[in-house]
Amino acid sequence: MLNRSSGQIEANGMASVSDFEQGQTFTIEAGGQKIPLELSAVKPIAASPRPGGGFSLLFKGPRDIALPQATYLFTGESGSHEIFIVPVAADATGRLYEAVFN
């Protein structure tokens, strides 16, 4: 995982739960648009075999833009991360996407 804020690849090559804080806003580019996604939940995964522990991230995006599951470059205050997201829900206030690091 490239952390562009430091310009270096993390030692183990993987993002960690400490890279993400609930409430952060990230921007991705899709279809020629910059789309804001808010990190609405960070959940540890107990019993994960992943070094450093597993976790999931839940992002909330605009209701009028439906992103397909894919890998996007998320850019925010903590740097940039390539993250694979999957759409999981939608309601009147927006669309939810999940990323799982397990």
Residue frames relative to the residue before (quaternion, step in Angstrom):
aa qw qx qy qz dx dy dz
M 1.0000 0.0000 0.0000 0.0000 0.00 0.00 0.00
L 0.2760 -0.7677 0.5566 0.1567 3.57 -0.73 0.99
N 0.1562 -0.7499 0.6373 0.0841 3.53 -0.78 1.04
R 0.2397 -0.8361 0.4789 0.1184 3.55 -0.06 1.30
S 0.5411 0.6040 -0.4318 0.3949 3.61 1.14 -0.27
S 0.7426 0.3321 -0.2129 0.5412 3.57 1.08 -0.62
G 0.3935 -0.7430 0.4573 0.2898 3.56 1.27 -0.35
Q 0.6628 0.4782 -0.3048 0.4891 3.59 1.23 0.28
I 0.4633 -0.6235 0.5400 0.3241 3.52 -1.25 0.41
E 0.5014 -0.6557 0.4667 0.3176 3.57 -0.87 0.93
A 0.6777 -0.5468 0.3144 0.3780 3.56 -1.08 0.78
N 0.7780 0.3043 -0.1885 0.5163 3.61 0.84 -0.86
G 0.5116 -0.6861 0.3941 0.3349 3.59 1.28 0.10
M 0.6984 0.4524 -0.2670 0.4860 3.60 1.23 0.07
A 0.5037 -0.6066 0.5191 0.3299 3.53 -1.21 0.59
S 0.1965 -0.7644 0.5986 0.1372 3.56 -1.18 0.53
V 0.6792 -0.4967 0.3489 0.4125 3.54 -1.25 0.43
S 0.6289 0.5563 -0.3377 0.4255 3.62 1.08 -0.60
D 0.5635 0.5948 -0.3814 0.4280 3.61 1.28 -0.21
F 0.7639 0.3535 -0.1504 0.5185 3.58 1.24 -0.43
E 0.0473 -0.7843 0.6186 0.0012 3.56 -1.02 0.87
Q 0.5310 -0.6356 0.4584 0.3224 3.54 -0.87 0.99
G 0.7487 0.3692 -0.2915 0.4671 3.57 -1.00 0.88
Q 0.5115 0.6290 -0.4290 0.3985 3.60 1.23 -0.29
T 0.2273 -0.7371 0.6152 0.1627 3.54 -1.19 0.61
F 0.1297 -0.7706 0.6226 0.0405 3.52 -0.96 1.01
T 0.2505 -0.7341 0.6060 0.1765 3.55 -1.24 0.43
I 0.0703 -0.7595 0.6442 0.0559 3.53 -1.07 0.81
E 0.3164 -0.7088 0.5846 0.2359 3.56 -1.28 0.28
A 0.1493 0.7627 -0.6146 0.1347 3.54 -0.89 1.02
G 0.8479 0.0734 -0.0756 0.5196 3.54 -0.90 0.90
G 0.6781 -0.5067 0.2874 0.4482 3.58 1.08 0.69
Q 0.6444 0.4935 -0.3208 0.4881 3.59 1.29 0.18
K 0.3382 -0.6667 0.6097 0.2636 3.55 -1.27 0.43
I 0.0941 -0.8184 0.5666 -0.0164 3.54 -0.64 1.19
P 0.3050 -0.7542 0.5494 0.1906 3.60 -0.79 0.99
L 0.0416 -0.7651 0.6421 0.0222 3.57 -1.06 0.82
E 0.2426 -0.7736 0.5713 0.1279 3.57 -0.80 1.03
L 0.3900 -0.6942 0.5553 0.2399 3.54 -0.96 0.91
S 0.1152 -0.8530 0.5083 0.0274 3.58 -0.20 1.28
A 0.8090 0.0251 -0.0328 0.5863 3.63 1.18 -0.29
V 0.1007 -0.7345 0.6694 0.0483 3.52 -1.21 0.79
K 0.0138 0.8302 -0.5535 0.0643 3.59 -0.49 1.20
P 0.3726 -0.7118 0.5458 0.2378 3.60 -0.74 1.01
I 0.2697 -0.7187 0.6124 0.1889 3.57 -1.17 0.59
A 0.3456 -0.7579 0.5196 0.1902 3.54 -0.44 1.29
A 0.8141 0.2599 -0.1316 0.5025 3.77 -0.80 0.21
S 0.3794 0.7090 -0.5132 0.2999 3.60 1.07 0.56
P 0.3997 -0.7156 0.5125 0.2558 3.61 -0.97 0.78
R 0.4613 0.7106 -0.4269 0.3163 3.60 1.28 -0.18
P 0.4918 -0.6406 0.4912 0.3263 3.63 -0.88 0.86
G 0.7905 0.2433 -0.2095 0.5216 3.58 -0.79 1.00
G 0.5581 -0.6249 0.3749 0.3968 3.58 1.29 -0.13
G 0.4130 -0.7042 0.5282 0.2337 3.51 -1.16 0.68
F 0.0082 0.7848 -0.6196 0.0012 3.53 -1.29 0.37
S 0.2397 -0.7377 0.6038 0.1834 3.52 -1.30 0.29
L 0.2219 -0.7493 0.6127 0.1182 3.53 -1.24 0.61
L 0.1448 -0.7646 0.6235 0.0757 3.55 -1.04 0.84
F 0.1091 -0.8040 0.5844 0.0113 3.56 -0.69 1.17
K 0.2030 -0.7616 0.6029 0.1233 3.55 -1.11 0.73
G 0.0670 -0.8070 0.5868 -0.0050 3.52 -0.84 1.09
P 0.7291 -0.4256 0.3044 0.4413 3.56 -1.30 0.04
R 0.5605 -0.6259 0.4404 0.3164 3.57 -1.10 0.75
D 0.7267 0.4793 -0.2473 0.4255 3.59 0.96 -0.87
I 0.7013 0.3794 -0.2699 0.5398 3.62 1.25 0.02
A 0.1212 -0.7917 0.5974 0.0396 3.58 -0.63 1.16
L 0.1818 -0.7956 0.5727 0.0776 3.56 -0.47 1.21
P 0.3839 -0.6977 0.5434 0.2657 3.60 -0.94 0.78
Q 0.5930 -0.5287 0.4295 0.4293 3.57 -1.18 0.36
A 0.2730 0.7287 -0.5756 0.2513 3.52 -0.87 1.04
T 0.5032 -0.5944 0.5180 0.3537 3.53 -1.37 0.02
Y 0.0561 -0.7924 0.6071 -0.0228 3.54 -0.86 1.07
L 0.4234 -0.6527 0.5563 0.2917 3.54 -1.25 0.45
F 0.1634 -0.7857 0.5947 0.0470 3.56 -0.51 1.28
T 0.0521 -0.7998 0.5979 -0.0046 3.57 -0.71 1.08
G 0.1606 0.7787 -0.5875 0.1507 3.55 -0.81 1.06
E 0.7761 -0.3462 0.2514 0.4632 3.54 -1.31 -0.18
S 0.6983 0.4716 -0.2760 0.4624 3.59 1.08 -0.68
G 0.6971 -0.4174 0.2748 0.5140 3.60 1.26 0.03
S 0.5320 -0.6035 0.4830 0.3457 3.55 -1.26 -0.42
H 0.0338 -0.7886 0.6135 -0.0255 3.53 -1.04 0.89
E 0.3203 -0.6895 0.6068 0.2321 3.57 -1.06 0.73
I 0.0281 0.8211 -0.5620 0.0955 3.56 -0.56 1.22
F 0.3217 -0.7147 0.5940 0.1814 3.55 -1.02 0.93
I 0.0279 -0.8075 0.5890 -0.0125 3.59 -0.70 1.10
V 0.2014 -0.7463 0.6264 0.1007 3.52 -1.30 0.59
P 0.4216 -0.6791 0.5235 0.2951 3.61 -0.89 0.84
V 0.1016 -0.8328 0.5434 0.0280 3.60 -0.84 0.95
A 0.8127 -0.0439 0.0457 0.5792 3.63 1.11 -0.45
A 0.0665 -0.7594 0.6434 0.0700 3.53 -1.35 0.28
D 0.0294 0.7699 -0.6375 0.0040 3.54 -1.16 0.65
A 0.7698 -0.3694 0.2439 0.4599 3.58 -1.25 -0.16
T 0.7139 0.4659 -0.2601 0.4534 3.61 1.14 -0.51
G 0.7947 -0.2369 0.1535 0.5374 3.62 1.16 -0.29
R 0.4896 -0.6244 0.5184 0.3190 3.53 -1.37 -0.18
L 0.2650 -0.7681 0.5676 0.1323 3.55 -1.07 0.83
Y 0.0993 -0.7742 0.6250 0.0106 3.53 -1.10 0.89
E 0.1746 -0.7960 0.5724 0.0907 3.57 -1.00 0.79
A 0.1138 -0.7316 0.6684 0.0712 3.51 -1.25 0.73
V 0.1169 -0.7958 0.5924 0.0460 3.59 -0.88 0.94
F 0.1137 -0.7563 0.6437 0.0278 3.55 -0.91 1.06
N 0.1966 0.8102 -0.5200 0.1858 3.59 -0.05 1.27
